[in-house]
Amino acid sequence: MKAVGYKKSLPVDDPQALIDFETAKPEPRGRDIRVAVKAISANPVDYKVRKRAAPPEGETKILGYDAAGIVDAVGPDVTLFKAGDEVFYAGSIQRQGTNSEFHLVDERIVGRKPKSLSFAQAAALPLTSITAWELLFDRLGAVPGKSVDPRTLLITGGAGGVGSILIQLARRLTGLTVVATATRPESQKWCLDLGAHAVIDHGKPMKEQIDKLKVPPVALVASLTYTDQHYKAIADFMAPQGKYGLIDDPPEFNVSAFKGKAISIHWESMFTRSSFQTPDMIGQHMLLNDVADLIDKGVLRTTIDQTFGTINAANLKRAHALLESGKSRGKIVLEGW
């Protein structure tokens, strides 16, 4: 089968940063299903792993987590899917990735593909949907249901992949007031189009902008990017006893900034369940099915922004470069071989 991978951790402009190669088609065992990959999307975790995790000498590591495709074969213990089923999922960080024609994944972290979406549209969703859902409902404890919630959720970096789905989930499924941050006019419009009640510029002092909006107290924060640059300022205007969630890798983060207000800190990593084979691992299967239902009912929409062509090393390098620039919006998808 065809695949895209790397042998050494190299800058994205190096010709060997990502390479096209061929490898054996993997065989499913246990609860694994084998998926014929039709489309994938790129995420910041792809380039972070590429830059930091060199494979063992002589081996080629395949990146990629998001995928949409068709079940091609199943392991002996599989009960949730059969050959021919259309699926979408975000894979495991501990296994070979989805940038390959065929891919093995545990059925417990796979959902049925939304019927109303193409493979490319569906591939934009799994990793960011899982991250946003777990962050909003499991970590920050937001309550689904449209009852009035007298609190504000602040989402820093609202136009990125996770922010793009988190805005929709919070606006469509909760009674929270949703304020996103974005700097560029096109990114601010993107956030408003997705349902944010208001957008502020995180390149300028945020407290003054929040005060002008006259929104309910900022009791929940989803810090999606540049946490180290913003957390102290946010701690200053957050409501006492609030909840602060983050997903990035801040080089500096001192939790004592939140102590006086008894604000709790919550990390979200959507790979935790698959990495540790947690008892509730199948929750991601159910979560993705819920997202598919919400998509098909028109409650949520795909966050695809650009399609970069077929799945190959040259196009994936373009995707990595854009993600590394910090200027991407929504999701970048590649489709077909």
PAZAPA-4460 file (N, C-alpha, C; in steps of 0.05 Angstrom, whole numbers, plus 32768, in hexadecimal, padded with zeros to 4 digits):
% residues 337
    n_x    n_y    n_z   ca_x   ca_y   ca_z    c_x    c_y    c_z   seq   type   mol
   8011   7FE8   8000   8000   8000   8000   8012   8019   8000     1      M     A
   8006   802F   7FF6   8014   8049   7FF7   8012   8055   8013     2      K     A
   8026   8064   801A   8026   8072   8034   8039   808A   8033     3      A     A
   8035   809C   8046   8047   80B3   8049   8052   80B3   8065     4      V     A
   806D   80B6   8068   8078   80B5   8082   8093   80C4   8083     5      G     A
   80A2   80BE   8098   80BC   80CB   809B   80CF   80B9   80AA     6      Y     A
   80E9   80BC   80A5   80FE   80AC   80B2   810D   80BB   80C7     7      K     A
   810E   80D6   80C4   811C   80E8   80D7   810B   8100   80DC     8      K     A
   810E   810C   80F4   8100   8125   80FA   810F   813C   80ED     9      S     A
   8102   8148   80D9   810F   815D   80C9   80FC   8175   80C5    10      L     A
   8107   818D   80BF   80F6   81A4   80B9   80E5   819E   80A1    11      P     A
   80CD   81AB   80A0   80BA   81A4   808C   80C4   81AB   8070    12      V     A
   80D7   81BD   806D   80E2   81C4   8052   80F8   81B1   8049    13      D     A
   80FF   819D   8059   8113   8189   8051   8105   8175   803E    14      D     A
   8112   816D   8028   8106   815A   8016   80FE   8140   8023    15      P     A
   810C   8138   8038   8106   811F   8045   80F4   8121   805E    16      Q     A
   80E9   8139   8062   80D7   813D   8079   80C0   812A   8079    17      A     A
   80B4   8126   8061   80A0   8112   805D   80A5   8105   8042    18      L     A
   80A2   80EB   8041   80A8   80DC   8028   8092   80C9   8021    19      I     A
   808E   80C5   8007   807C   80B0   7FFD   808B   8096   7FFD    20      D     A
   807D   8080   8006   8089   8066   8005   8073   8050   8004    21      F     A
   807B   8038   8000   8068   8021   8000   806F   800E   8017    22      E     A
   805B   8002   8023   805E   7FF0   8039   8048   7FDB   8038    23      T     A
   804B   7FC6   8048   8037   7FB0   8048   801D   7FB9   8054    24      A     A
   8007   7FAF   8048   7FEC   7FB4   8053   7FE9   7FA6   806E    25      K     A
   7FE2   7FB4   8083   7FE0   7FA7   809D   7FC8   7F95   80A0    26      P     A
   7FCA   7F81   80B2   7FB4   7F6E   80B7   7FA7   7F73   80D2    27      E     A
   7F8C   7F75   80D2   7F7E   7F7B   80EB   7F7E   7F63   80FE    28      P     A
   7F82   7F69   8118   7F80   7F55   812D   7F6F   7F60   8143    29      R     A
   7F64   7F4F   8154   7F55   7F58   816C   7F3E   7F6A   8164    30      G     A
   7F3C   7F82   8170   7F26   7F94   816A   7F2D   7FA9   8155    31      R     A
   7F43   7FA4   8146   7F4A   7FB6   8130   7F39   7FB2   8118    32      D     A
   7F33   7FC9   810B   7F28   7FC8   80F0   7F3D   7FD4   80DD    33      I     A
   7F3C   7FCA   80C4   7F4E   7FD6   80B0   7F3D   7FE7   809E    34      R     A
   7F46   8000   809B   7F37   8014   808C   7F46   801B   8072    35      V     A
   7F37   801B   805C   7F42   8026   8043   7F3E   8044   8045    36      A     A
   7F54   8052   8048   7F53   806F   804E   7F4D   807E   8034    37      V     A
   7F37   808E   8035   7F2F   809E   801E   7F38   80BC   8021    38      K     A
   7F38   80C6   803A   7F40   80E2   803F   7F4C   80E4   805B    39      A     A
   7F5D   80F8   805E   7F6A   80FD   8078   7F6A   811C   807C    40      I     A
   7F6E   8124   8095   7F73   8140   8099   7F8D   8143   80AA    41      S     A
   7F99   815B   80A8   7FB1   8160   80B7   7FAB   8170   80D0    42      A     A
   7FBA   816A   80E5   7FB7   8176   80FF   7FD2   817F   810A    43      N     A
   7FD3   8193   811C   7FEC   819B   8128   7FFC   8183   8134    44      P     A
   7FEE   816F   813F   7FFC   8158   814B   800E   814A   8136    45      V     A
   8006   814B   811C   8016   813F   8107   8032   814A   8106    46      D     A
   8033   8165   8104   804E   8171   8102   805D   8170   811C    47      Y     A
   804F   8171   8132   805C   816F   814C   806A   8154   814F    48      K     A
   805C   813E   8148   8068   8124   8149   807F   8122   8135    49      V     A
   807C   812C   811D   8091   812B   8109   80AA   8138   8112    50      R     A
   80A7   814F   8120   80BF   815E   8129   80CC   8153   8142    51      K     A
   80BD   8143   8152   80C7   813B   816C   80CC   811D   816F    52      R     A
   80C1   810D   815E   80C2   80F0   8163   80CD   80E2   814A    53      A     A
   80E7   80DF   814A   80F4   80D0   8134   80EF   80B3   8137    54      A     A
   80E8   80A4   8122   80E4   8087   8124   80FF   8079   8129    55      P     A
   80FE   8060   8132   8117   8051   8135   8126   804E   811A    56      P     A
   8140   804C   811C   8151   804A   8104   8147   8035   80F1    57      E     A
   8144   803D   80D8   813C   802A   80C3   811E   8028   80C0    58      G     A
   810E   8034   80D2   80F1   8033   80D0   80E5   804D   80C5    59      E     A
   80CE   804B   80B9   80C0   8062   80AF   80A6   8065   80BE    60      T     A
   80A2   807C   80CB   808A   8082   80DB   8075   808F   80C9    61      K     A
   805C   8085   80CA   8046   8090   80BC   8036   80A2   80CF    62      I     A
   8033   80BB   80C7   8023   80CE   80D7   8006   80CE   80CF    63      L     A
   7FF6   80DF   80DB   7FDA   80E2   80D4   7FC8   80D5   80E8    64      G     A
   7FB3   80E3   80F0   7FA0   80D9   8104   7F84   80DA   80FA    65      Y     A
   7F7C   80F0   80EE   7F61   80F1   80E3   7F5E   80E1   80C9    66      D     A
   7F48   80D3   80C7   7F43   80C4   80AE   7F25   80BF   80AB    67      A     A
   7F1D   80BD   8091   7F03   80B3   808A   7F07   809E   8074    68      A     A
   7EF8   8088   8076   7EFC   8073   8062   7EE8   805D   8065    69      G     A
   7EEE   8046   8059   7EDC   8030   8058   7EE9   8018   8065    70      I     A
   7EDB   800A   8077   7EE6   7FF3   8084   7EEB   7FDD   806F    71      V     A
   7F04   7FD3   806F   7F0D   7FC0   805B   7F0E   7FA4   8066    72      D     A
   7F15   7FA2   8080   7F17   7F87   808D   7F15   7F8C   80AB    73      A     A
   7F0D   7F77   80BA   7F0A   7F7B   80D7   7F19   7F64   80E6    74      V     A
   7F22   7F6A   80FF   7F2E   7F56   8110   7F19   7F43   811B    75      G     A
   7F21   7F2D   8127   7F0E   7F19   8131   7EFD   7F22   8148    76      P     A
   7F05   7F37   8157   7EF5   7F3F   816E   7EE4   7F58   8169    77      D     A
   7EE2   7F60   814F   7ED3   7F79   8148   7EB5   7F73   8149    78      V     A
   7EA6   7F86   8155   7E89   7F83   8157   7E7A   7F9C   814D    79      T     A
   7E89   7FB2   814A   7E7B   7FCC   8144   7E79   7FD2   8126    80      L     A
   7E8B   7FC6   8116   7E8C   7FCC   80F9   7E90   7FB3   80E9    81      F     A
   7E8A   7FB6   80CF   7E8E   7FA0   80BC   7E9A   7FAC   80A2    82      K     A
   7EA5   7F9B   8091   7EB0   7FA4   8078   7E9B   7FB3   8068    83      A     A
   7EA3   7FCA   805C   7E90   7FDA   804D   7E85   7FF2   805C    84      G     A
   7E88   7FF2   8077   7E7E   8009   8086   7E8F   8022   8081    85      D     A
   7E83   8039   807F   7E91   8052   807C   7E96   805E   8098    86      E     A
   7EAE   8065   809E   7EB6   806D   80B9   7EC7   8087   80B9    87      V     A
   7EC9   8093   80D1   7EDC   80A9   80D5   7EE7   80A7   80F1    88      F     A
   7F00   80B0   80F5   7F0D   80AC   810F   7F27   80BB   8110    89      Y     A
   7F34   80BB   8128   7F4D   80CA   812C   7F64   80B9   8135    90      A     A
   7F62   809F   8136   7F79   808E   813A   7F86   8090   8155    91      G     A
   7F9E   8084   8157   7FAD   8083   8170   7FC9   808E   816B    92      S     A
   7FD3   809E   817E   7FEE   80A9   817B   8004   8094   817E    93      I     A
   7FFD   807D   8188   8011   8068   818D   8014   8054   8176    94      Q     A
   8005   8058   8160   8005   8046   8149   800C   8055   8130    95      R     A
   8011   8045   811B   8015   8051   8100   7FFC   8061   80F9    96      Q     A
   8001   8077   80EA   7FEB   808A   80E5   7FDB   8085   80CC    97      G     A
   7FC9   8098   80C6   7FB5   8095   80B1   7FBF   809E   8095    98      T     A
   7FD8   80A8   8093   7FE2   80B0   8079   7FEB   8098   8069    99      N     A
   7FD9   8085   8066   7FDE   806C   8058   7FC4   8062   804B   100      S     A
   7FC7   8052   8036   7FAF   8049   8028   7F9D   8037   8039   101      E     A
   7FA9   8028   804B   7F9A   8017   805D   7FA4   801B   807A   102      F     A
   7F92   801B   808D   7F9A   8023   80A8   7F8B   8012   80BD   103      H     A
   7F9A   8009   80D2   7F8D   7FFA   80E7   7F86   800D   80FE   104      L     A
   7F6E   8009   8109   7F65   801A   8120   7F52   8009   8131   105      V     A
   7F53   800D   814C   7F42   8000   815E   7F25   800A   815A   106      D     A
   7F12   7FF8   8157   7EF6   7FFF   8151   7EEA   8011   8166   107      E     A
   7EF5   8011   817F   7EE9   8020   8195   7EEE   803E   8193   108      R     A
   7EFF   8047   8180   7F03   8063   817C   7EFB   806C   8160   109      I     A
   7EE9   805D   8154   7EE0   8062   8139   7EC2   8067   8139   110      V     A
   7EB9   807B   8129   7E9D   8080   8126   7E93   807C   8109   111      G     A
   7E79   807B   8106   7E6F   8079   80EB   7E71   8095   80DD   112      R     A
   7E79   8095   80C4   7E7B   80AE   80B6   7E60   80BB   80B2   113      K     A
   7E5E   80D6   80B6   7E45   80E3   80B1   7E3C   80DE   8094   114      P     A
   7E23   80D6   8091   7E18   80CF   8077   7E17   80E8   8064   115      K     A
   7E14   80FF   8070   7E10   8117   805F   7E2B   8123   8056   116      S     A
   7E42   8118   805E   7E5B   8124   8057   7E6B   8112   8044   117      L     A
   7E7C   811E   8034   7E8F   810F   8024   7EA5   8105   8036   118      S     A
   7EB6   80F3   802C   7ECD   80EA   803C   7EDF   8101   8044   119      F     A
   7EE4   8113   8031   7EF5   812A   8037   7EE9   813C   804E   120      A     A
   7ECF   8141   804C   7EC2   8152   8060   7EC2   8144   807B   121      Q     A
   7EBF   8129   807B   7EBF   811A   8094   7EDA   8119   80A1   122      A     A
   7EEF   8117   8090   7F0A   8114   809A   7F14   812C   80AA   123      A     A
   7F06   8143   80A6   7F0E   815B   80B4   7F06   815A   80D2   124      A     A
   7EF5   8148   80D9   7EE7   814A   80F3   7EF1   813A   810B   125      L     A
   7EFA   8121   8108   7EFD   8110   8120   7F0F   811B   8137   126      P     A
   7F28   8121   8131   7F3A   8129   8147   7F31   8142   8155   127      L     A
   7F29   8156   8145   7F20   816F   8152   7F05   816C   8160   128      T     A
   7EF3   815B   8155   7ED9   8157   8162   7EDD   8149   817D   129      S     A
   7EEE   8134   817D   7EF2   8126   8197   7EFF   8139   81AB   130      I     A
   7F13   8148   81A2   7F21   815A   81B4   7F0E   816F   81BF   131      T     A
   7EFE   817B   81AD   7EEB   8190   81B6   7ED6   8185   81C8   132      A     A
   7ECB   816E   81C2   7EB5   8162   81D1   7EC0   815B   81ED   133      W     A
   7ED7   814D   81EE   7EE2   8145   8208   7EE9   815D   8219   134      E     A
   7EF4   8172   820C   7EFC   818A   821A   7EE3   8198   8226   135      L     A
   7ECF   819B   8216   7EB7   81AA   821E   7EA7   819C   8233   136      L     A
   7EA1   8182   822E   7E8E   8174   823F   7E9C   8163   8255   137      F     A
   7EB3   8156   824F   7EC0   8145   8263   7ED3   8155   8275   138      D     A
   7EE2   8168   826A   7EF5   8177   827A   7EE9   8190   8287   139      R     A
   7EDC   81A1   8276   7ED1   81BA   8281   7EB6   81B6   828D   140      L     A
   7EA9   819F   8288   7E90   8199   8295   7E78   81A9   828B   141      G     A
   7E79   81B4   8273   7E62   81C1   8268   7E4B   81AE   8265   142      A     A
   7E33   81B8   8267   7E1B   81A6   8268   7E0D   81A8   824D   143      V     A
   7E0B   8191   823E   7DFC   8191   8225   7DDF   8195   822A   144      P     A
   7DD1   81A2   8217   7DB5   81A9   821A   7DB4   81C7   8219   145      G     A
   7D9F   81D2   820D   7D9F   81EF   8207   7D95   8200   821E   146      K     A
   7D95   81F6   8237   7D8C   8206   824D   7DA0   821E   8251   147      S     A
   7D96   8234   825B   7DA7   824C   825E   7DBD   8246   8271   148      V     A
   7DD6   824C   826A   7DED   8249   827B   7DF9   8265   827F   149      D     A
   7DF8   8270   8297   7E01   828C   829B   7E1F   828F   829D   150      P     A
   7E2D   8283   828B   7E4B   8284   828A   7E54   8289   826E   151      R     A
   7E6D   8293   826C   7E79   8296   8251   7E90   8282   824E   152      T     A
   7E91   8275   8237   7EA8   8265   822F   7EBA   8275   821D   153      L     A
   7ED3   8278   8224   7EE6   8286   8213   7EF7   8271   8205   154      L     A
   7EF9   8273   81EA   7F08   8260   81DA   7F1F   826F   81CD   155      I     A
   7F38   826A   81D6   7F4F   8278   81C9   7F58   8268   81B1   156      T     A
   7F5B   8276   819B   7F62   8269   8182   7F49   825B   8175   157      G     A
   7F34   826A   8174   7F1A   825F   816C   7F19   8256   814F   158      G     A
   7F2A   8260   813D   7F28   825A   8121   7F38   8241   8119   159      A     A
   7F47   8235   812C   7F55   821D   8126   7F43   8205   8124   160      G     A
   7F4F   81ED   8120   7F3F   81D5   811D   7F2D   81CE   8134   161      G     A
   7F39   81CE   814C   7F29   81C8   8164   7F15   81DE   816A   162      V     A
   7F1F   81F7   8168   7F0D   820D   816E   7EF5   820E   815B   163      G     A
   7EF9   8206   8142   7EE3   8207   812F   7ECC   81F4   8135   164      S     A
   7ED3   81DD   8142   7EBD   81CB   814A   7EB3   81D2   8166   165      I     A
   7EC6   81DB   8177   7EBE   81E2   8193   7EAA   81F9   8193   166      L     A
   7EAE   820D   8182   7E9A   8223   8181   7E7E   8218   817B   167      I     A
   7E7D   8206   8167   7E63   81FA   815F   7E56   81EA   8176   168      Q     A
   7E66   81D9   8182   7E5C   81C8   8198   7E51   81D9   81AF   169      L     A
   7E60   81EE   81B7   7E58   81FE   81CD   7E3F   820F   81C6   170      A     A
   7E3E   8219   81AE   7E27   822A   81A6   7E0E   8219   81A1   171      R     A
   7E11   8202   8194   7DFA   81F2   818D   7DEF   81E1   81A3   172      R     A
   7E01   81D8   81B5   7DF9   81C4   81C9   7DF8   81CE   81E5   173      L     A
   7E01   81E6   81EB   7E00   81F1   8206   7DF4   820C   8206   174      T     A
   7DEF   8216   821F   7DE4   8231   8222   7DF9   8246   8228   175      G     A
   7E13   823E   8225   7E29   8250   822B   7E2A   8267   8217   176      L     A
   7E35   827E   8220   7E3C   8294   820D   7E58   828D   8203   177      T     A
   7E5C   828D   81E9   7E75   8284   81DD   7E84   829C   81D1   178      V     A
   7E9C   82A1   81DC   7EAE   82B6   81D2   7EC7   82A8   81C8   179      V     A
   7ECE   82AD   81AF   7EE7   82A2   81A4   7EFB   82B8   81A0   180      A     A
   7F15   82B0   819D   7F29   82C3   8197   7F35   82BD   817C   181      T     A
   7F3B   82D2   816D   7F49   82D0   8153   7F54   82EB   814C   182      A     A
   7F69   82EC   813C   7F76   8305   8136   7F6F   8310   811A   183      T     A
   7F70   82FE   8106   7F6C   8307   80EB   7F4E   830A   80E5   184      R     A
   7F46   831E   80D5   7F29   8322   80CF   7F1C   8309   80C4   185      P     A
   7F29   82FA   80B2   7F1D   82E3   80A6   7F19   82CD   80BB   186      E     A
   7F2B   82CB   80CF   7F28   82B8   80E4   7F12   82C0   80F7   187      S     A
   7F0F   82DA   80FC   7EF9   82E4   810D   7EDE   82DE   8101   188      Q     A
   7EDC   82E3   80E7   7EC3   82DD   80D8   7EBD   82BF   80D9   189      K     A
   7ED1   82AE   80D6   7ECE   8291   80D7   7EC1   8289   80F2   190      W     A
   7ECB   8294   8108   7EC1   828D   8123   7EA4   8296   8126   191      C     A
   7E9E   82AE   811C   7E82   82B7   811E   7E6F   82A6   810D   192      L     A
   7E78   829F   80F5   7E68   828E   80E3   7E62   8273   80F0   193      D     A
   7E75   8269   8101   7E72   824F   810E   7E60   8250   8126   194      L     A
   7E5A   8269   812F   7E47   826C   8145   7E50   827B   815E   195      G     A
   7E69   8285   815E   7E72   8294   8175   7E60   82AC   8179   196      A     A
   7E59   82B2   8193   7E4A   82CA   8198   7E5A   82E3   8193   197      H     A
   7E74   82E1   8198   7E86   82F8   8195   7EA2   82EE   8190   198      A     A
   7EB3   82FF   8184   7ECF   82F8   8180   7EE0   8310   818A   199      V     A
   7EF6   8309   8198   7F09   831E   81A0   7F24   8317   8195   200      I     A
   7F36   832B   8195   7F51   8328   8189   7F65   8321   819F   201      D     A
   7F70   8308   819E   7F83   8301   81B3   7F9E   830E   81B0   202      H     A
   7FA1   831D   819B   7FBA   832D   8197   7FB9   8347   81A6   203      G     A
   7FA2   834D   81B2   7F9F   8366   81C2   7F96   835E   81DE   204      K     A
   7F98   8370   81F1   7F8F   8369   820D   7F73   835F   820D   205      P     A
   7F6F   8347   8218   7F55   833A   8216   7F41   8344   822B   206      M     A
   7F4A   834B   8243   7F38   8353   8258   7F26   836B   8250   207      K     A
   7F32   837F   8244   7F23   8396   823C   7F0E   838F   8227   208      E     A
   7F15   837D   8215   7F02   8374   8200   7EEB   8364   820C   209      Q     A
   7EF1   8353   821F   7EDD   8343   822D   7ECA   8356   823D   210      I     A
   7ED5   836A   824A   7EC5   837C   825A   7EB1   838B   8248   211      D     A
   7EBA   8393   8230   7EA9   83A2   821E   7E91   8392   8214   212      K     A
   7E96   8377   8212   7E80   8366   8208   7E69   8363   821C   213      L     A
   7E6F   8368   8235   7E5A   8365   824A   7E4D   8349   8249   214      K     A
   7E5E   8334   8246   7E54   8319   8246   7E54   830E   8263   215      V     A
   7E47   82F7   8267   7E48   82EA   8282   7E65   82E4   8289   216      P     A
   7E6A   82DE   82A3   7E86   82D9   82AC   7E93   82C3   829C   217      P     A
   7EAD   82C7   8296   7EBC   82B2   8288   7EC4   829D   829C   218      V     A
   7EB4   8288   829D   7EB7   8273   82B1   7EC5   825B   82A5   219      A     A
   7EC4   8258   828A   7ED1   8241   827C   7EE3   824C   8266   220      L     A
   7EFB   8240   8265   7F0E   8249   8250   7F19   8230   8242   221      V     A
   7F19   8230   8227   7F26   821C   8217   7F3E   8229   820A   222      A     A
   7F55   8223   8215   7F6E   822F   820A   7F7A   821C   81F6   223      S     A
   7F78   8223   81DC   7F7E   8210   81C7   7F9A   8215   81BB   224      L     A
   7FA5   822D   81BF   7FBF   8234   81B3   7FCC   824A   81C2   225      T     A
   7FE6   824B   81C1   7FF6   8260   81CE   7FEE   8264   81EB   226      Y     A
   7FE9   824F   81FA   7FE0   8251   8216   7FF4   8261   8226   227      T     A
   800E   825C   8222   8022   826A   8232   8021   8289   822F   228      D     A
   8017   8292   8218   8016   82AF   8213   7FFD   82BC   8221   229      Q     A
   7FE9   82AC   8226   7FCF   82B8   822E   7FC5   82B1   8249   230      H     A
   7FCF   829B   8255   7FC2   8290   826D   7FC2   82A4   8285   231      Y     A
   7FD7   82B3   8289   7FD7   82C5   82A0   7FC2   82DC   829D   232      K     A
   7FC0   82E6   8284   7FAC   82FB   8280   7F90   82F0   8283   233      A     A
   7F8C   82D7   827A   7F71   82CB   827C   7F6B   82C5   829A   234      I     A
   7F7E   82BC   82A9   7F7A   82B7   82C5   7F70   82D0   82D4   235      A     A
   7F79   82E7   82CA   7F73   8300   82D7   7F55   8307   82D4   236      D     A
   7F49   82FF   82BD   7F2C   8307   82B9   7F19   82EF   82BB   237      F     A
   7F23   82D7   82BF   7F11   82C0   82C2   7F01   82C2   82DC   238      M     A
   7EE9   82B6   82DB   7ED8   82B6   82F3   7EE4   82A3   8308   239      A     A
   7EE2   82A9   8322   7EEB   8297   8336   7EDD   827C   8333   240      P     A
   7EEC   8267   833A   7EE2   824B   833A   7EDB   8242   831D   241      Q     A
   7EE8   824F   830A   7EE4   8246   82EE   7EF5   822E   82E7   242      G     A
   7EF3   8226   82CD   7F02   820F   82C3   7F12   8218   82AA   243      K     A
   7F2C   8211   82AA   7F3E   8219   8294   7F48   81FF   8287   244      Y     A
   7F42   81FB   826E   7F4B   81E3   825F   7F5E   81EA   824A   245      G     A
   7F72   81D9   8245   7F86   81DE   8230   7F8D   81C5   8222   246      L     A
   7F97   81C8   8209   7F9D   81B1   81F8   7FB9   81B3   81EC   247      I     A
   7FC6   81CB   81EE   7FE0   81CE   81E0   7FF7   81C7   81F2   248      D     A
   800F   81CE   81EA   8027   81C7   81F9   8036   81E0   8201   249      D     A
   802C   81EF   8215   8039   8208   821C   8054   8204   8228   250      P     A
   8069   8213   821E   8083   8210   822A   8085   821A   8246   251      P     A
   8072   822B   824E   8071   8235   8269   8054   8237   8272   252      E     A
   804E   822B   828A   8032   822C   8294   8033   8228   82B2   253      F     A
   802D   823D   82C1   802E   823C   82DE   8012   823D   82E9   254      N     A
   8009   8226   82F4   7FED   8224   82FD   7FE7   8237   8315   255      V     A
   7FFC   8241   8322   7FF7   8252   8339   7FE8   826C   8331   256      S     A
   7FE8   8273   8317   7FD9   828A   830E   7FBC   8287   8313   257      A     A
   7FB2   826F   8316   7F95   8269   831A   7F8E   8263   8337   258      F     A
   7FA2   8262   8348   7F9C   8258   8364   7F89   826A   8373   259      K     A
   7F8E   8285   8372   7F7D   8297   8382   7F60   8295   837C   260      G     A
   7F59   828F   8363   7F3D   828D   835B   7F32   8270   835C   261      K     A
   7F43   825E   8365   7F3B   8241   8366   7F32   8237   834B   262      A     A
   7F40   8240   8336   7F39   8237   831B   7F46   821C   8316   263      I     A
   7F37   8209   830C   7F43   81EE   8307   7F4E   81EC   82EB   264      S     A
   7F63   81DD   82E8   7F71   81DA   82CE   7F6B   81BE   82C3   265      I     A
   7F65   81BD   82A9   7F5E   81A4   829D   7F6D   81A0   8282   266      H     A
   7F7C   818A   8280   7F89   8183   8267   7F76   8171   8257   267      W     A
   7F76   8176   823D   7F68   8164   822A   7F7B   8159   8216   268      E     A
   7F7B   813E   8213   7F8A   8130   81FE   7F78   811A   81F4   269      S     A
   7F70   811C   81DB   7F5D   8108   81D0   7F6A   80ED   81CC   270      M     A
   7F85   80EB   81CE   7F92   80D1   81CC   7F94   80C2   81E6   271      F     A
   7F8B   80CE   81FC   7F8E   80C1   8216   7F80   80A6   8217   272      T     A
   7F67   80A6   820E   7F57   808D   8210   7F64   8076   8200   273      R     A
   7F6D   807C   81E8   7F79   8066   81D8   7F95   805F   81E2   274      S     A
   7FA5   8073   81EC   7FC0   806D   81F6   7FC0   805C   820F   275      S     A
   7FAC   8060   8220   7FAB   8051   8239   7F95   803C   823A   276      F     A
   7F88   8038   8223   7F73   8023   8221   7F5F   8026   8239   277      Q     A
   7F56   803E   823D   7F45   8044   8254   7F2A   8034   8252   278      T     A
   7F1E   802F   8269   7F04   8020   8268   7EEF   802D   8258   279      P     A
   7EF0   8049   8256   7EDC   8057   8246   7EE5   805E   822A   280      D     A
   7EF8   804E   8220   7F03   8054   8205   7EEE   8054   81F0   281      M     A
   7ED9   8043   81F3   7EC4   8042   81DF   7EB4   805C   81DE   282      I     A
   7EB8   806D   81F2   7EAA   8087   81F2   7EB0   8097   81D9   283      G     A
   7EC8   8093   81CD   7ECE   80A2   81B5   7EBF   8098   819D   284      Q     A
   7EB9   807E   819D   7EA7   8073   8188   7E8C   8080   818A   285      H     A
   7E81   8081   81A2   7E66   808C   81A6   7E66   80AA   81A1   286      M     A
   7E7B   80B8   81A9   7E7E   80D5   81A5   7E7D   80DB   8187   287      L     A
   7E8D   80CC   8177   7E8F   80D1   815A   7E74   80CB   814D   288      L     A
   7E65   80B7   8157   7E4B   80B1   814C   7E38   80C8   8152   289      N     A
   7E3A   80D4   816A   7E2A   80EB   8171   7E30   8103   815F   290      D     A
   7E4A   8107   815A   7E52   811D   8147   7E46   8118   812B   291      V     A
   7E48   80FF   8122   7E3D   80F8   8108   7E1F   80FE   8107   292      A     A
   7E10   80F7   811C   7DF4   80FD   811D   7DEE   811B   811C   293      D     A
   7DFE   812A   812B   7DFB   8148   812C   7E01   8154   8111   294      L     A
   7E15   8149   8103   7E1B   8152   80E8   7E04   814D   80D5   295      I     A
   7DFA   8134   80D6   7DE5   812C   80C3   7DCA   813B   80C9   296      D     A
   7DC7   8144   80E2   7DAF   8154   80E8   7DB2   8172   80E3   297      K     A
   7DCB   8179   80DA   7DCF   8195   80D4   7DD6   81A7   80EC   298      G     A
   7DDB   819A   8103   7DE1   81AA   811B   7DFE   81B3   811A   299      V     A
   7E10   81A2   8111   7E2D   81A9   810D   7E34   81A8   80F0   300      L     A
   7E49   81B5   80E9   7E53   81B3   80CD   7E71   81AE   80CD   301      R     A
   7E7B   81A2   80B7   7E97   819C   80B4   7EA8   81B5   80B6   302      T     A
   7EC0   81B2   80BF   7ED2   81CA   80C2   7EE8   81CA   80AD   303      T     A
   7EE4   81BB   8098   7EF7   81BB   8082   7EFA   81D7   8076   304      I     A
   7F13   81DF   8072   7F18   81F9   8066   7F26   81F7   804B   305      D     A
   7F3A   81E5   8049   7F49   81E2   8030   7F4E   81C5   802A   306      Q     A
   7F4E   81BE   8010   7F55   81A3   8008   7F6F   81A5   7FF8   307      T     A
   7F83   8196   8000   7F9E   8198   7FF5   7FA4   8182   7FE0   308      F     A
   7F90   8175   7FD5   7F94   8161   7FC0   7F98   8145   7FCB   309      G     A
   7FA5   8134   7FBC   7FA8   8118   7FC4   7FBC   8115   7FDB   310      T     A
   7FBA   80FD   7FE7   7FCB   80F7   7FFF   7FE7   80EF   7FF5   311      I     A
   7FFA   8101   7FF7   8015   80FB   7FF0   8028   810D   8000   312      N     A
   8042   8108   7FFF   8055   8116   8010   8055   8134   8009   313      A     A
   8055   813B   7FEF   8056   8157   7FE8   803F   8167   7FF3   314      A     A
   8027   815C   7FF0   800F   816A   7FFA   800E   816B   8019   315      N     A
   8017   8156   8026   8018   8155   8043   802C   8169   804E   316      L     A
   8043   816D   8040   8056   8181   8048   804A   819D   8047   317      K     A
   803B   81A2   8033   802D   81BC   8031   801A   81C0   8049   318      R     A
   800C   81AA   8050   7FF9   81AC   8066   8008   81B1   8081   319      A     A
   801E   81A2   8085   802E   81A5   809D   8039   81C2   809E   320      H     A
   8043   81CC   8088   804E   81E7   8088   8039   81FC   808F   321      A     A
   8021   81F9   8085   800C   820C   808C   8004   820A   80A9   322      L     A
   8002   81F2   80B4   7FFC   81EF   80D0   8012   81FA   80E2   323      L     A
   802B   81F6   80DA   8041   8200   80E9   8042   821F   80E9   324      E     A
   8037   822B   80D4   8037   8248   80D3   8024   8255   80E6   325      S     A
   8011   8245   80F0   7FFD   824F   8103   7FE7   825F   80F5   326      G     A
   7FE6   825F   80DB   7FD2   826F   80CC   7FBC   825F   80BF   327      K     A
   7FBA   8246   80C6   7FA5   8236   80BA   7F8A   823C   80C8   328      S     A
   7F75   8236   80BA   7F5A   823A   80C4   7F49   8222   80BE   329      R     A
   7F3A   8219   80D2   7F2A   8200   80CD   7F3D   81E9   80C8   330      G     A
   7F36   81D7   80B6   7F46   81BF   80B1   7F50   81BD   8094   331      K     A
   7F68   81B1   8091   7F74   81AB   8077   7F70   818D   8072   332      I     A
   7F64   8186   805B   7F5E   816B   8054   7F6C   8162   803B   333      V     A
   7F74   8149   8039   7F7F   813D   8021   7F6E   8124   801B   334      L     A
   7F6A   811E   8001   7F58   8109   7FF9   7F62   80F9   7FE2   335      E     A
   7F61   80DE   7FE4   7F67   80CC   7FCF   7F85   80C7   7FCC   336      G     A
   7F8C   80B3   7FBC   7FA7   80AB   7FB8   7FB0   80AE   7F9B   337      W     A
***
